[in-house]
């Protein structure tokens, strides 16, 4: 069973550079065309299910606007 994750994008920091969109190995991040930030950008967001919480998007974000959360996996009754 693959890991599940999610991201939270700080819309005040995101400059819509799309580096996270290109870097995402699961292809689940896109720019949210329904929102325009006070700085005039369409921020990144998790557009569909399938995020594994790998963290690649956060690593390439030059503004450190992305926080990644990954679900903990239980192994034989213990957290991994």
BADO-409756 format. One record per residue: x negated, y negated, z negated of N, C-alpha, C, O, CB in turn. Coordinates in steps of 0.2 Angstrom, whole numbers, padded with zeros to 4 digits, always signed. Each point is the difference from the previous one (the first is absolute). Glycine has a CB too. Layout:
XYZXYZXYZXYZXYZ/...
END
This chain:
-0004+0006+0000+0004-0006+0000-0005-0006+0000-0004-0001-0004+0014+0007-0002/-0009-0011+0011-0004-0006+0000+0002-0004-0006+0005-0001-0002-0006+0002+0015/-0005-0005-0014+0001-0005-0006+0005-0006+0003+0001-0001+0006-0012+0003-0011/+0015-0005+0000+0004-0005+0002-0002-0007-0003-0003+0000-0006+0012+0008+0007/-0009-0013+0002-0002-0006-0002+0004-0006+0002+0005+0001+0004-0016+0003-0004/+0010-0010-0002+0003-0006+0002-0005-0006-0001-0005+0001-0003+0017+0004+0000/-0010-0010+0007-0004-0006-0001+0004-0006-0002+0006+0000+0001-0014+0004+0008/+0005-0009-0012+0003-0006-0002-0004-0006+0003-0006+0000-0001+0011+0005-0010/-0002-0009+0015-0004-0005+0004+0001-0007-0004+0006-0002+0000-0006+0008+0011/-0005-0009-0013+0001-0007-0003+0001-0005+0006-0005-0002+0004-0002+0005-0014/+0013-0005+0011+0002-0004+0006-0003-0007+0000-0001-0003+0005+0012+0009-0004/-0013-0008-0007-0003-0007+0000-0008+0001+0002-0003-0005+0002+0011+0002-0011/-0011+0009+0009-0006+0001+0002-0001+0002+0008-0005-0001+0003+0002+0003-0015/+0008+0002+0014+0000+0003+0007+0000-0005+0005+0004-0004+0000+0002+0014-0004/-0011-0009+0009-0001-0005+0005+0002+0003+0007-0002-0002+0005-0007-0004-0011/+0012+0012+0006+0003+0004+0006-0006+0001+0005+0001+0000+0006+0010-0005-0008/-0017+0007-0001-0006+0001+0005+0001+0007+0003-0003+0001+0005-0004-0008-0012/+0011+0011+0005+0002+0007+0002-0006+0005+0000+0001+0005+0003+0007-0011+0004/-0013+0005-0011-0005+0005-0001+0003+0006-0004-0002+0005+0002-0007-0014-0003/+0013+0008-0003+0003+0006-0004+0005+0004+0005+0000+0006-0001+0000-0013-0010/+0003+0003+0015+0004+0004+0005-0004+0004+0005+0002+0006+0001+0006-0015-0001/-0014+0007+0002-0004+0004+0004-0003+0005-0004-0001+0006+0003-0001-0016+0005/+0000+0009-0014-0004+0005-0004+0004+0005-0003-0003+0006-0001-0005-0015-0001/+0015+0009+0002+0004+0005-0004+0000+0006+0004+0002+0000+0006+0005-0009-0010/-0010+0015+0001+0000+0006+0004+0007+0003+0001+0001+0004+0004-0013-0002-0009/+0017-0004+0001+0006+0003+0000+0005-0005+0005+0005+0003+0002-0006+0002-0013/-0002-0010+0013+0004-0005+0004+0007-0002-0003+0005+0000+0004-0011+0005+0006/+0006-0007-0016+0006-0001-0004+0001-0008-0002+0004-0002-0003-0004+0014-0001/-0005-0016+0006-0001-0007-0002+0002-0004+0006-0003+0002+0006-0005+0000-0015/+0011-0007+0009+0001-0005+0005+0002-0007-0003+0000-0001-0006+0005+0010+0014/-0005-0014-0004+0001-0007-0002+0008+0000-0001+0004+0002+0005-0014-0007+0001/+0012+0002-0011+0008-0001-0001+0002-0006+0004-0001-0006-0003+0000+0011-0009/+0004-0004+0017+0002-0006+0005+0006-0003-0003+0002-0006+0002-0006+0012+0007/+0007-0004-0015+0006-0003-0003-0002-0005-0005+0005-0004-0003+0002+0014+0005/-0013-0010-0004-0002-0005-0005-0006-0004+0003-0004+0002+0003+0007+0006-0012/-0003-0015+0007-0005-0004+0001-0002-0003-0007+0004-0003-0003+0000+0000+0015/-0011+0003-0013-0002-0002-0007+0000-0008+0000+0000-0003+0006-0007+0014-0007/+0006-0014-0004-0001-0007-0001-0006-0002+0005-0001-0006+0002+0006+0006-0014/-0010+0004+0013-0006-0002+0004+0001+0002+0007-0004-0002+0004-0003+0004-0013/+0013+0000+0011+0002+0001+0007-0002+0007+0003+0000+0000+0006-0001-0012-0005/+0000+0017-0005-0001+0006+0003+0005+0005-0001+0004+0000-0005-0016-0002+0002/+0012+0008+0007+0004+0005-0001-0004+0005-0004-0005+0003+0003+0012-0004+0008/-0005+0003-0017-0005+0004-0004+0001+0007+0001+0005+0003+0003-0004-0011-0012/-0006+0012+0008+0000+0007+0001+0005+0003-0005+0001-0002-0006-0013+0002+0010/+0014+0006-0002+0004+0004-0005+0000+0007+0002-0002+0002+0006+0010-0012-0008/-0005+0015-0002+0000+0007+0001+0007+0001+0004+0005-0001-0002-0011+0004-0008/+0005-0002+0017+0006+0000+0004+0004+0007+0000+0005+0000+0002-0012-0009+0005/+0003+0014-0009+0004+0006+0000-0004+0005-0005-0005-0001-0002+0008-0001+0014/+0001+0008-0013-0003+0005-0004-0006+0003+0002-0001+0000+0007+0012+0002-0011/-0015+0001+0000-0006+0004+0002-0006-0003-0003-0006+0003+0002+0012-0001+0009/-0006-0007-0015-0006-0003-0003-0003+0006-0005+0004+0003-0003+0000-0015+0004/-0010+0013+0000-0004+0005-0005-0003-0003-0005-0003+0003-0005+0002+0004+0014/+0000-0014-0009-0003-0003-0006-0008+0000+0001-0004+0000-0005+0014+0002-0002/-0012-0001+0013-0007+0001+0002-0005-0006-0002-0005+0000-0002+0009+0007+0011/-0001-0013-0009-0003-0006-0002-0004-0004+0006-0003-0005-0001+0002+0010-0010/+0001-0002+0017-0004-0003+0006+0003-0007+0001-0004-0005+0001+0002+0016+0004/+0008-0012-0005+0003-0007+0001-0003-0005-0005-0002-0006+0002+0013+0011+0003/-0011-0003-0011-0003-0005-0006-0007-0001+0001-0003-0006-0001+0011+0010-0007/-0012+0001+0011-0007-0001+0001-0002-0005+0006-0005-0003-0001+0004+0015-0004/+0005-0012+0010-0001-0004+0005+0003-0007+0000-0002-0005+0004+0001+0015+0003/+0005-0011-0012+0004-0007-0001-0005-0005-0002-0003+0001-0006+0014+0005+0003/-0013-0011+0007-0005-0005-0002+0003-0005-0006-0004-0003-0003+0000+0004+0015/+0010-0001-0013+0003-0004-0005+0002+0004-0006+0003-0003-0005+0002-0004+0014/-0006+0013-0010+0001+0004-0005+0008+0000-0002+0002-0001-0006-0014+0000+0001/+0016+0001+0010+0007-0002-0001+0004+0007-0001+0006+0000-0001-0007-0010+0008/-0002+0016-0006+0003+0006-0001-0002+0004-0006-0005+0001-0001+0006-0001+0014/+0005+0002-0017-0002+0005-0005+0004+0006+0002+0005+0001+0002-0005-0010-0011/-0004+0015+0008+0002+0007+0002+0002+0004-0006-0004-0001-0005-0003+0000+0015/+0012+0004-0010+0002+0004-0006+0001+0007+0003+0003+0001+0006+0003-0010-0012/-0009+0014+0003+0001+0007+0002+0003+0004-0006-0001+0000-0006-0009-0001+0013/+0015+0006-0005+0003+0004-0004-0005+0005-0003-0004+0003+0004+0015-0004+0002/-0010+0002-0013-0005+0005-0003+0003+0007+0002+0006+0002+0000-0009-0010-0009/-0002+0013+0010+0002+0007+0002-0001+0004-0006-0005-0001-0004+0002-0001+0016/+0007+0007-0014+0000+0004-0005-0003+0007+0002+0002+0003+0005+0008-0008-0011/-0016+0007+0002-0003+0006+0002+0001+0005-0006-0003-0002-0005-0005-0004+0013/+0011+0011-0007+0001+0005-0006+0002-0003-0006-0002+0001-0006-0006+0006+0011/+0013-0012-0005+0003-0003-0006-0004-0006-0002+0002-0003-0005+0003+0014+0002/-0011-0013+0006-0004-0005-0002+0000-0005+0005+0000+0001+0006-0007+0006-0013/+0006-0014+0005-0001-0005+0006-0007+0000+0003-0005+0002-0003+0013-0009-0004/-0008+0006+0013-0006+0000+0004-0003-0007+0001-0005-0001+0003+0008+0012+0003/
END
